[in-house]
């Protein structure tokens, strides 16, 4: 009986182990390659922490939503935001918003990928941002009792992110912090699952 309980306990531990390992020849964490006009950015996604957010992002990637969009908001010492506007500043249509998954334990640290949203916590659609510094003020429950949902991390091309962060910005209509020269996401593709 004691051996059976030990075996069951071990099985439970294995079943609940973090999904950071390889499963056969495929990675457990999907990886997306963002080809930008400034260079490539590779991001690893964490579906075990933010399943709805990751599924939403991957659906947009596979649908080609991000191709031809720009990083439209760049704030040095904070973050770079993109995925919503064309080079002509036309907002791309999106699907219905997703529920906020900010209580997943992931923090808005340097290089993490998070969903942009309005003051409505459950308003995220396609826009995302990459933290260029540690932004603890965006972690659940800050700044509004809800936080911002982190769902991935840059694993390659952080030099590109920093280059984008350093680009000169201007105001365009009602939008501030817009790069003077468009920084285009040429394509976004899933490169591993």
N, C-alpha and C positions, 0 to 999 in steps of 0.2 A: 504494500500500500504506500509506504514511504517513498519507494522508488518511483511508483506511478505518479505521485504528487510532484516529485522532483522533475520527472520527464515532462509533465504537463506544464510546470512552471517554466522550464527551459523553452518549451515550444512557444509559450506565450511571450517570453522575452524576445525570441527570434522573430515572431510575427510582428511585434511592436518595435523592432529595431529601426533606427532611422534609415530612410531610403537613400542613403548617400553612396551605396555600393553599386557595382555593376550587376546586371541581371543577364547572364549569358554574355552575348557580345553587344547588347544594347544598354545604354545608360538609363537609369531610372528617371533621371531628370532631363526633360526635353531641353535642347539648346537651340536658340534662334540666332541667326546671323543677320545683323542690320548692316547693309552696305550703304554708306552715306557718302556725300560729296567730300567729306573730310577724312574718310577711311572707314574701316570695318570695326564694328562693335559686336562682340559675342556675349550673349546673356544666357545664363542657366536659370531654369524655372523650377519652382518648388510646389508641385501639385499636392503633396501631402500636407502642406501648410495652408495653401490658398487654392483649393480645387476649382471653385467657380471662377476665380480671377484668372487662373492659368488657362482654363478651358476657353474662357472668353477671349483672352489675348491670342491663343493659338488659332481660334476660329477666325479672328481678324487677319492674322498672318496668312493663313491658308487661303483666305478670300482675296488677298492682294490689297487689303485696305491701306496698308502703310506705304505702298509703292507710290512715290511722287509726293509724299507729304513732307512737311518741314519741321525742324525744331523752331517753333514760333515764340518760345519764351525761354530766355537764357539769363540767369541771374548768378553772377560770380559769387562764390562763397555760399552757394545754396543748391541750385539744381539746374538741369536742362529739361525742357518739356517739349513733347512732340506727339505726332500721330493723329492730329485732328484737322489740319489745314493743308490745302494745296499751296503751290508757290504763288498763286493768284489770291491767296487768303480767302478762298472759298472753303467753308467748313464742310467736310465730307459727311454724308449721311451715315448714321450708326443704327445698330440694333437697340433693343430696350436696355436700360441700365441694369447693372448687376448689384446684388447685395454686398455690402461692405464686409471685408474679411480682415479687419485691422487687429483683431484680438488673437492673432495666430502666433504670437511670440516673436515674430521677425521684427527687427528694428530698422529704422531709416538711417542706416550707416552709410559711409562713403562707398559708392559703387552699387548700391542696391537699386532695384527697379520697383517702382510703386505706381499705383493708379492715381491719376488726377481726377478730381471731382469738384462739384460745386459745394455750396454750404449744406446741401442735402447729402447726408452720408451715403445714401444708396443711389447715387447719380452717376457713378463711373460707367463710361462706355468704352471708347477706344483710346483716349489720350492717356499717356503715361509720362513719368518723369524718372530721371536718374539722379540720385543724390550725389552731389560732388563733394560734400563734407558730411560729417555726422550731424544729422538733424533730429536730435532727441525730441525737439518741440513738435515733431510730426507723429511721434509714436502714440499709440493708444495709451491714455484717453485724450491726449492733447491734440490740437489746440482747442477743440470744441466738444470734448467729451467722447469723440469717436476715433480720432486719429486717421492716418492714411495707410492703406493696405500695401505692404511690401509683398512681392510674389516672386522675386528673382534677384540675381546679382550679375554684374558684369564680370566675366571671366577672361576676357581678352579685349584689348582696345581701350583701356582706361586712359591711355595717352590721347586717344581721339576724343573721348569725353572731355578731358581737360582742355584740349585745343578748342572744342566747341564752346566750353565755358568761358574761354578767354576772348571770344570774338566780340568786336565792337557792336553795340546795340543802339537802337533808336526807338522812336514812337511811331506807330503806324495806325492812324485812326484812333480808336479807343484802346488799342493794345500797346502796352509798354514792354520794354525789354526784348524787342524783336531784333534778331541779327540784321545788321545793315546789308550783308550779302546773304542770300538764302542758303541755308544748310539743309540739303535735301536727303531724305531717306529714299534712296534709289530702289531698294528692295528689302524685304524681310522674308527669310525662309527658315523653315525648320531644318536643322542640319543633323539632329540626332533626337532619339526618343528614349 
